[in-house]
Amino acid sequence: MKYSVFEYRDYKKYVTDTLENRSETSRGERSRLAEALQCHTAYVSQVLNGSPHFSLEQADRINQFFGHNKEQSLYFLLIVQHSRAGTASLKKVFDDQIQNIIERQYNLKNRLEFKKTLSVADQALFYSSWHYGAIHVLVSVPGCHTERGISDYLGLPIERVSEILSFLSSIGLVKKESGGRYEIGTTHIHLGADSPNIAKHHSNWRIRGIQSLDQPLPNDLHYSSVVTVSEEDAPKIRACLVKAIEEIRKTIKGSKDEGAYCYLIDFFNLKSKI
């Protein structure tokens, strides 16, 4: 099964396949699309299974519903217009524009296949929000191999999820399989303690930790304590925390991917550095 809008010339087949595969189950996707188009579900089925066509205004709403980026949106509008065109000469106009975009995408794909490390700009975007890291790991969790599954799990708009998955795919952190399912990619990312993004990375997840206090879940644990200790014991406490991290990492390595969690450990001196 084809997996990208750029692999389709028939926009109805693309919409049908995407509705079936963007969720773990296809139930309800046509209803959601109908709601976005402000029409009845029966009309959506009539168009997808018959001769009527969506209007360009409806095609634009479909772009928003699927979370298409700028290039995907342009391509989708072109294949809709191609289907709606009433003359061979007009179809030829759209054919040429469609082919130009396909060639651009082919060249881009070839360049990205050799991209194994992240550029400074890519790292800056990845660490601009906790959304990127969360979605990166979530694609390995059952029920979260699709845009809809991730959207429901994190409570994020599907347009945001689609945008981030597109970026993660472009840098190799995830890969899009047939049927619109996502898997972990071949590119790896590591952030050193000397990275200019390290402060942003830590602050992103601590802000998310604060947000979790408002909606605690059964396995959540939050503990804060301010203490005084001797200068001799402070390194011992730090060593205990480092050992705990090592033990946690061992457990994570052998654990099944069934849910996404975040753990934060802070131990620092309150003395001002000013």
C-alpha positions in Angstrom: 0.0 0.0 0.0 1.3 3.4 -0.8 2.1 5.6 2.1 2.5 9.2 1.0 0.3 11.8 -0.7 3.1 12.2 -3.3 2.6 8.6 -4.3 -1.0 9.2 -5.3 -2.6 10.7 -8.4 -6.2 9.7 -7.3 -7.0 12.0 -4.4 -10.1 9.9 -3.4 -8.0 6.8 -3.0 -5.4 8.8 -1.0 -8.1 10.2 1.4 -9.7 6.7 1.7 -6.4 5.0 2.5 -5.3 7.7 4.9 -8.6 7.6 6.8 -8.3 3.9 7.2 -4.6 4.0 8.3 -4.1 7.2 10.3 -5.8 5.5 13.3 -5.4 2.1 14.9 -9.0 1.6 13.9 -10.8 3.3 11.0 -14.0 3.8 13.0 -15.0 7.4 13.4 -12.4 8.9 11.0 -15.0 9.6 8.2 -17.2 11.2 10.8 -14.3 13.4 12.0 -13.6 14.4 8.4 -17.3 15.2 7.8 -17.3 17.4 10.9 -14.2 19.3 9.7 -15.8 19.7 6.2 -19.1 20.8 7.9 -21.1 18.2 6.0 -22.8 14.9 6.6 -20.8 11.7 6.7 -23.0 10.3 4.0 -21.7 13.0 1.6 -18.1 12.2 2.4 -18.8 8.5 1.5 -20.7 9.6 -1.7 -17.7 11.6 -2.9 -15.1 8.9 -2.0 -17.1 6.1 -3.5 -18.8 7.9 -6.5 -18.4 10.5 -9.2 -18.9 13.8 -7.2 -15.8 15.8 -6.2 -14.9 17.8 -3.1 -14.7 21.5 -3.8 -11.3 23.3 -3.5 -12.5 24.9 -0.3 -13.2 21.4 1.1 -9.8 20.2 -0.2 -8.2 23.0 1.7 -10.0 21.8 4.9 -8.8 18.3 4.2 -5.2 19.6 4.1 -5.8 21.1 7.6 -7.5 17.9 8.8 -4.6 15.7 7.7 -2.0 18.2 9.0 -0.3 18.5 5.6 2.7 20.8 5.3 3.0 23.4 2.6 4.3 21.1 -0.1 1.9 18.3 0.7 -1.0 20.8 0.7 -0.1 22.2 -2.7 0.3 18.7 -4.2 -3.1 17.6 -2.8 -4.8 20.7 -4.2 -3.3 19.9 -7.6 -4.5 16.3 -7.7 -8.0 17.4 -6.7 -8.0 20.0 -9.5 -6.7 17.4 -11.9 -9.6 15.2 -11.1 -12.1 18.0 -11.4 -10.6 19.3 -14.8 -13.1 18.9 -17.7 -10.6 19.0 -20.6 -7.5 17.2 -21.6 -5.6 20.5 -22.0 -6.4 21.6 -18.5 -5.5 18.2 -17.1 -2.1 18.6 -18.9 -1.5 21.9 -17.0 -2.0 20.2 -13.7 0.0 17.1 -14.8 3.1 19.3 -15.4 2.8 20.9 -12.0 2.2 17.6 -10.3 5.3 16.1 -12.0 7.5 19.0 -10.9 6.6 18.4 -7.3 7.2 14.7 -7.6 10.6 15.3 -8.9 11.4 17.7 -6.1 10.3 15.2 -3.6 12.4 12.4 -5.2 15.5 14.5 -5.0 14.8 15.5 -1.4 14.3 11.9 -0.4 17.6 10.9 -1.9 19.4 13.6 0.0 17.7 12.6 3.3 18.6 8.9 3.0 22.2 9.8 3.7 21.5 12.0 6.7 22.7 10.2 9.8 23.5 13.1 12.2 21.5 16.1 13.1 22.5 19.6 12.1 22.6 22.4 14.6 19.3 23.8 13.2 17.6 20.4 13.5 18.7 19.9 17.1 17.5 23.4 18.0 14.0 22.6 16.6 14.0 19.1 18.2 14.7 20.6 21.6 12.4 23.5 21.2 9.5 21.6 22.8 9.0 18.3 24.7 6.5 17.3 22.0 9.4 16.2 19.7 11.0 13.8 22.1 7.7 12.4 23.3 6.5 11.7 19.8 9.8 10.2 18.9 9.6 7.5 21.6 5.9 7.0 21.4 5.9 5.5 17.9 7.3 2.3 19.5 4.3 2.0 21.8 1.2 -0.1 20.7 -1.6 2.1 19.8 0.7 5.0 18.9 2.0 4.0 15.5 -0.3 6.5 13.8 -1.0 10.2 14.0 -4.4 9.6 15.6 -3.0 7.2 18.2 -0.3 9.7 19.2 -2.7 12.6 19.2 -5.1 10.8 21.5 -2.3 9.6 23.9 -0.7 13.1 24.3 -3.8 15.2 23.9 -2.2 17.2 21.1 -3.9 18.4 18.0 -3.4 16.0 15.1 -2.1 18.8 13.0 0.7 19.3 15.5 1.4 15.6 15.6 1.5 15.4 11.8 3.9 18.4 11.6 6.3 16.9 14.1 6.2 13.4 12.5 7.0 15.0 9.1 10.1 16.7 10.7 11.2 13.5 12.5 10.8 11.5 9.3 12.9 14.0 7.4 15.8 13.7 9.8 15.6 9.9 10.2 14.4 9.7 13.8 11.2 7.9 12.7 10.2 6.2 9.5 6.9 6.0 7.8 5.9 2.4 6.8 3.3 1.2 4.4 -0.2 1.9 5.6 0.8 5.2 7.2 2.3 3.5 10.3 5.4 5.0 12.0 8.3 3.2 13.5 11.6 4.3 15.2 14.1 5.4 12.5 17.8 4.7 12.0 19.2 8.1 13.1 20.1 8.5 16.8 20.3 11.6 18.8 22.5 12.2 21.9 22.7 15.5 23.8 26.0 16.1 25.7 26.3 18.0 28.9 28.1 20.8 27.0 25.4 21.2 24.3 23.9 24.7 24.0 20.5 22.9 24.0 21.0 21.1 27.3 19.3 23.8 29.4 16.3 23.9 27.1 16.0 20.1 27.2 16.0 20.0 31.0 13.6 22.9 31.3 11.1 21.5 28.7 10.7 18.3 30.8 10.6 20.0 34.1 7.8 22.3 32.9 6.0 19.2 31.7 6.5 17.6 35.1 4.9 20.7 36.7 1.9 20.3 34.4 1.5 16.6 35.4 0.8 17.8 39.0 -2.5 19.1 37.8 -3.6 15.8 36.4 -1.8 13.0 38.3 -2.0 9.4 37.1 -1.8 6.2 39.2 2.0 5.6 38.6 3.1 9.2 39.0 5.5 10.1 41.8 6.5 13.6 42.8 8.8 14.3 45.7 10.4 17.5 46.7 12.5 18.2 49.8 14.9 20.9 50.9 17.5 19.7 53.4 20.8 20.6 55.0 23.7 18.1 54.9 27.4 18.2 55.4 29.8 18.9 52.6 31.1 15.3 53.1 27.7 13.7 52.6 26.5 15.8 49.6 28.7 13.7 47.1 27.4 10.5 48.7 23.8 11.6 48.0 24.7 12.4 44.4 26.4 9.0 44.0 23.2 7.3 45.3 21.2 9.2 42.7 23.6 8.3 39.9 23.4 4.6 40.9 19.6 4.8 40.8 19.8 6.2 37.3 22.0 3.3 36.3 19.6 0.8 37.7 16.7 2.5 36.1 18.4 2.4 32.7 19.0 -1.4 33.1 15.3 -1.9 33.8 14.4 0.3 30.8 16.7 -1.6 28.4 14.9 -4.9 29.1 11.4 -3.5 29.3 8.6 -3.8 26.7 7.4 -0.6 25.0 3.9 -0.3 26.5 3.7 3.3 27.7 5.7 6.5 27.7 7.0 8.0 31.0 9.4 10.7 32.0 11.7 10.6 35.0 13.5 13.7 36.4 16.1 13.8 39.1 17.4 17.0 40.6 19.9 17.5 43.3 21.6 20.8 43.6 23.1 23.4 46.0 20.8 26.3 46.7 23.8 28.6 47.2 23.7 31.6 44.8 26.4 31.8 42.2 26.2 35.6 41.9 
